[in-house]
Amino acid sequence: MAVVTSVDNVAVKAARKLVRRQARDRAGAFLVEGPAVEEALRHLTRLFTTEERAGSELARCAREAGAEVVTVSERVLASLSDTVTPQGFVGVAELPPADLGDVLAAAQLVVVCWQIRDPGNLGAVLRSADAAGADAVVCTAGSVDPRNPKVVRASAGSLFHLPVPTDAALEAVIGGCRVHGLRVVAADAGGPTLYTDVDFRRPTAIVLGNETHGLPGAALKAADTVTRVPIHGRAESLNLAAAATVLVYEAARQNHGAPPGRHE
């Protein structure tokens, strides 16, 4: 078994470039590592792994799915990873772009992210939206790239479960919601409507604002409802991803009922 030991290997150098958005846009590909690799199997074009793991079930499944499996040294794998201790696999994946109109036309629940900049926040929103049964997450222009390695890792594979249209103008998203019959619910700390009083049983788009500035006034005016998640303690504010989780799970509760207890 040939083992790549040089970081100057052509495939390794091409993969390393994908840490930059411009390179991802050109290649139509991005890096995946950690638990997300298994979720990305049918989207992988190449999988880098160590000699120790080259015979693993994951590597075998990647080959069967059509990905090229490249065995590399620990040092080379570390050069591809965004973490201090890579977990034995780094993949190169491709996802077809999602069409905003098609997504909105078929959706019951959509999460819209306006200029969310923190990769960890966006990854957590993707994970919560997926877990709560949302149909899509839309990222407006000015948001962090959902293919950013930190977003992919924080999503724990959920990026591969949901369509994620990107780079849309917020006005176009709200307009599309109107066309396709989705109610627009904007989240704002000063919103007049408590989140539990919102009717999420209708097709709904939950719109979340930037971590620092929230949503622009025009978006709040355009919304059908502006809702808030109350703070009962002394915290100044609620983390964006935490607020998103509360909102999508309230929508899930209303649409699917409370889940049975673990010990029932």
Wavefront OBJ file of the C-alpha trace (Angstrom):
o trace
v 0.000 0.000 0.000
v 1.492 3.329 -1.098
v 1.479 5.964 1.641
v 1.705 9.661 0.753
v 4.243 11.291 3.047
v 4.686 14.668 1.355
v 2.453 17.686 1.917
v 3.428 18.710 -1.616
v 1.522 15.804 -3.148
v -0.811 17.127 -5.861
v -4.023 15.774 -4.289
v -2.986 16.986 -0.832
v -2.163 20.479 -2.074
v -5.480 20.707 -3.934
v -7.361 19.670 -0.803
v -5.501 22.144 1.420
v -6.601 25.013 -0.820
v -10.221 24.253 0.084
v -9.852 26.019 3.427
v -10.380 29.220 1.383
v -13.848 30.114 0.118
v -12.553 31.274 -3.257
v -10.975 27.876 -3.842
v -14.156 26.102 -2.699
v -16.212 28.169 -5.133
v -13.856 27.369 -8.005
v -13.649 23.656 -7.250
v -17.254 23.161 -6.149
v -15.843 21.067 -3.304
v -15.024 21.382 0.383
v -13.356 19.543 3.255
v -15.116 17.260 5.725
v -13.629 15.771 8.896
v -14.675 14.156 12.132
v -18.120 12.527 12.529
v -19.398 14.386 9.453
v -17.317 12.147 7.158
v -19.642 9.194 7.637
v -22.693 11.367 6.891
v -20.976 12.672 3.754
v -20.192 9.251 2.247
v -22.338 9.536 -0.862
v -20.986 13.029 -1.516
v -17.267 12.227 -1.184
v -14.958 12.373 -4.165
v -11.792 11.644 -2.171
v -11.010 10.396 1.322
v -7.640 10.856 3.010
v -6.878 8.399 5.775
v -3.947 6.997 7.688
v -2.395 3.594 7.080
v -3.891 2.423 10.371
v -7.427 3.192 9.174
v -7.111 2.427 5.477
v -8.750 -0.969 6.026
v -11.599 0.380 8.160
v -15.285 -0.027 7.401
v -15.567 3.688 6.645
v -12.753 3.539 4.089
v -14.338 0.450 2.501
v -17.724 2.182 2.267
v -16.093 5.263 0.721
v -14.494 3.111 -1.975
v -17.804 1.380 -2.679
v -19.488 4.770 -2.962
v -16.986 5.764 -5.650
v -14.547 7.928 -3.681
v -10.814 7.680 -4.183
v -9.183 6.638 -0.898
v -5.706 8.089 -0.401
v -3.515 6.723 2.383
v -1.327 9.416 3.949
v 1.002 9.820 6.896
v -0.197 11.304 10.180
v 1.722 14.498 9.394
v 0.047 14.885 6.008
v -3.394 14.243 7.485
v -2.726 16.860 10.162
v -1.910 19.386 7.420
v -5.425 18.886 6.023
v -7.251 19.083 9.331
v -8.676 22.129 11.039
v -8.381 20.455 14.438
v -5.387 19.814 16.691
v -5.983 16.046 16.699
v -7.546 14.826 13.420
v -9.681 11.732 13.859
v -8.147 9.633 11.106
v -10.179 10.841 8.128
v -10.448 14.002 6.036
v -12.754 13.938 3.027
v -13.335 16.095 -0.022
v -17.060 16.406 -0.729
v -19.312 17.975 -3.309
v -22.895 19.157 -2.789
v -25.133 20.394 -5.602
v -26.403 23.928 -4.984
v -29.921 24.164 -3.579
v -32.455 26.313 -5.420
v -34.218 28.805 -3.134
v -37.540 28.702 -4.986
v -37.680 24.903 -5.018
v -36.856 24.786 -1.307
v -39.528 27.303 -0.307
v -42.157 25.694 -2.520
v -41.870 22.373 -0.682
v -41.204 23.538 2.883
v -43.238 23.418 6.063
v -40.470 24.861 8.250
v -37.426 26.820 7.077
v -34.736 28.570 9.115
v -33.333 31.723 7.505
v -29.945 33.020 8.685
v -29.257 36.689 7.972
v -25.546 37.499 7.954
v -24.600 34.936 10.577
v -20.822 35.212 10.725
v -19.701 32.699 13.341
v -19.031 29.216 11.901
v -19.844 27.509 15.180
v -23.197 29.260 15.377
v -24.189 28.347 11.829
v -23.103 24.745 12.326
v -25.149 24.528 15.517
v -28.196 26.060 13.791
v -27.913 23.456 11.019
v -27.698 20.673 13.584
v -30.695 21.905 15.586
v -32.798 22.554 12.487
v -32.056 19.044 11.246
v -32.803 17.474 14.625
v -36.118 19.318 14.938
v -37.263 18.242 11.476
v -36.906 21.524 9.591
v -36.917 21.249 5.803
v -34.073 23.642 4.997
v -31.723 26.339 6.246
v -31.268 29.415 4.063
v -28.115 31.557 4.365
v -28.357 35.114 3.063
v -25.557 37.013 1.406
v -23.009 38.089 4.005
v -23.304 34.869 6.022
v -20.400 32.532 6.648
v -20.023 29.871 3.967
v -21.800 26.685 5.151
v -18.971 24.717 3.492
v -16.429 26.352 5.807
v -14.625 23.473 7.592
v -15.640 24.795 11.021
v -19.308 24.977 9.989
v -19.189 21.472 8.520
v -17.649 20.099 11.713
v -20.075 21.950 14.015
v -23.044 20.695 11.995
v -21.995 17.092 12.812
v -23.164 15.945 9.397
v -26.460 17.858 9.282
v -25.191 19.900 6.336
v -25.676 16.708 4.304
v -29.256 16.172 5.483
v -30.802 19.539 4.581
v -30.818 21.731 1.473
v -28.963 24.977 2.238
v -29.505 27.729 -0.361
v -26.873 30.455 -0.004
v -26.105 34.052 -0.954
v -29.727 35.155 -1.351
v -30.837 38.694 -0.566
v -33.105 38.776 2.490
v -35.714 40.659 0.469
v -35.746 37.838 -2.085
v -36.147 35.253 0.658
v -39.075 37.086 2.253
v -40.618 37.647 -1.168
v -40.264 33.938 -1.933
v -41.939 33.090 1.350
v -44.899 35.260 0.378
v -45.168 33.582 -3.030
v -45.089 30.081 -1.553
v -47.359 30.765 1.424
v -44.827 30.667 4.271
v -45.476 32.875 7.274
v -42.393 34.953 8.187
v -41.524 34.860 11.893
v -38.604 37.101 12.836
v -36.665 36.483 16.034
v -35.779 39.577 18.061
v -34.979 40.086 21.738
v -37.568 42.873 21.890
v -40.261 41.057 19.934
v -43.809 41.603 21.213
v -44.890 37.955 20.827
v -43.683 35.198 23.129
v -42.364 32.266 21.101
v -44.882 29.855 22.633
v -47.716 32.085 21.361
v -46.602 31.785 17.727
v -48.631 29.388 15.581
v -45.975 27.198 13.983
v -48.543 24.770 12.586
v -48.692 26.839 9.421
v -45.805 26.755 6.913
v -43.242 29.050 8.524
v -39.881 30.669 7.908
v -38.020 31.532 11.126
v -35.655 34.423 10.423
v -32.576 34.844 12.635
v -30.353 37.917 12.634
v -26.670 38.671 12.912
v -25.031 37.762 16.240
v -24.147 41.394 17.050
v -26.699 43.539 15.249
v -29.751 41.303 15.024
v -32.156 41.809 12.131
v -32.454 45.083 10.230
v -35.542 47.198 10.845
v -36.844 46.530 7.339
v -36.861 42.787 8.007
v -38.739 43.247 11.290
v -41.342 45.392 9.539
v -41.733 42.864 6.734
v -42.267 39.948 9.125
v -45.741 38.642 9.896
v -44.712 38.120 13.524
v -41.741 39.246 15.610
v -41.115 36.824 18.430
v -38.850 36.654 21.448
v -37.390 33.958 23.665
v -37.590 35.395 27.213
v -34.642 35.633 29.560
v -35.550 34.853 33.155
v -32.106 35.084 34.684
v -29.373 37.711 34.621
v -27.866 36.856 31.237
v -27.640 39.848 28.924
v -28.748 37.812 25.919
v -29.266 34.312 24.579
v -26.767 32.767 22.191
v -28.050 32.794 18.614
v -27.804 29.027 18.173
v -29.536 28.440 21.523
v -32.405 30.737 20.529
v -32.693 28.941 17.196
v -32.897 25.609 19.000
v -35.703 26.834 21.259
v -37.690 28.121 18.283
v -37.336 25.072 16.032
v -38.198 22.730 18.875
v -41.304 24.750 19.697
v -42.280 24.344 16.042
v -41.595 20.607 16.312
v -43.671 20.370 19.500
v -46.630 22.065 17.872
v -46.438 19.998 14.694
v -45.462 16.599 16.052
v -46.488 16.700 19.700
v -44.290 16.198 22.750
v -42.000 13.176 22.355
v -42.630 10.212 24.662
v -40.492 9.995 27.798
v -37.322 7.951 27.543
v -38.564 5.464 30.113
v -42.187 5.144 29.034
l 1 2 3 4 5 6 7 8 9 10 11 12 13 14 15 16 17 18 19 20 21 22 23 24 25 26 27 28 29 30 31 32 33 34 35 36 37 38 39 40 41 42 43 44 45 46 47 48 49 50 51 52 53 54 55 56 57 58 59 60 61 62 63 64 65 66 67 68 69 70 71 72 73 74 75 76 77 78 79 80 81 82 83 84 85 86 87 88 89 90 91 92 93 94 95 96 97 98 99 100 101 102 103 104 105 106 107 108 109 110 111 112 113 114 115 116 117 118 119 120 121 122 123 124 125 126 127 128 129 130 131 132 133 134 135 136 137 138 139 140 141 142 143 144 145 146 147 148 149 150 151 152 153 154 155 156 157 158 159 160 161 162 163 164 165 166 167 168 169 170 171 172 173 174 175 176 177 178 179 180 181 182 183 184 185 186 187 188 189 190 191 192 193 194 195 196 197 198 199 200 201 202 203 204 205 206 207 208 209 210 211 212 213 214 215 216 217 218 219 220 221 222 223 224 225 226 227 228 229 230 231 232 233 234 235 236 237 238 239 240 241 242 243 244 245 246 247 248 249 250 251 252 253 254 255 256 257 258 259 260 261 262 263 264
